[in-house]
Amino acid sequence: MSDTLYLQLDQNIQINHPHIYLQDIAKLSCSNSKILNRLRVMPVINLDPNKPGRYVMSVMDLISEIKKKEPDLEINNIGEADFIITFKNKPGSGLVWQWCKIIFVGLAAFFGAGFSIMTFNNDVD
């Protein structure tokens, strides 16, 4: 009896490091724990750390790579057929800029709502 690997992928996957392993992008389930542990640390793709962006992949690419390592394994995909890997560098100094934008939008909405209430009251009079 051959072992079965269940492979579940989401449509959009966000990654913060350039070395992507199978456990980073997929949920894996197999009755044989040795095979499962070998496949979890299987490298999928190595991205350029200086080029964050989106990368489209297919589950068929993953299945062919898994079949090279484990030829007797039966693979069932229970997730998406195509998926997008979004690679972003770790947030650093951009975090301060992001908080500044949030505060600015919150203040603009607060004072804008107050101004619109005051002008509505003036128009009604």
C-alpha positions, -999 to +999 in steps of 0.1 A: +000+000+000+015+033-010+013+064+011-009+094+003+001+130+006-026+156+009-015+190-003-036+221+005-026+255-009-042+290-005-047+313-035-025+341-020+005+334+001+026+361+017+063+354+024+089+375+042+121+355+034+135+346+000+142+309+006+108+292+003+102+257+015+071+235+009+059+240+045+059+278+040+033+277+013+013+245+018-004+225+045+007+189+043-008+158+057+005+122+053+003+091+074+040+084+071+058+110+093+092+103+077+080+113+043+061+142+057+092+156+075+114+152+043+088+170+022+083+199+047+119+210+043+119+206+005+130+238-012+105+251-037+120+283-050+148+308-041+139+343-048+162+373-052+162+392-019+164+425-037+133+420-058+101+418-038+070+412-058+045+386-069+053+352-084+027+329-099+031+292-095+011+261-103+005+231-081+016+209-110+052+223-106+051+212-070+037+178-077+065+171-103+092+182-078+076+160-051+074+130-075+112+134-082+119+130-045+092+104-037+082+085-069+059+060-050+039+087-032+003+094-042-005+131-041-040+146-037-044+183-041-073+196-020-065+233-025-059+258-053-045+247-087-026+280-092-014+303-064+004+336-060+035+340-038+038+376-026+074+383-014+078+414+008+109+424+027+106+425+064+091+458+076+118+481+089+118+519+086+086+517+066+067+509+098+071+545+110+059+558+077+029+534+077+018+547+112+022+583+101-002+576+072-027+559+095-027+588+119-030+613+090-060+595+075-077+592+109-073+629+116-085+639+081-116+617+086-123+631+120-120+668+111-137+663+077-167+648+094-168+677+119-166+702+091-193+685+071-216+686+102-210+723+107-217+732+070-248+711+070-261+730+100-253+763+083-271+752+051-302+741+070-305+775+087 
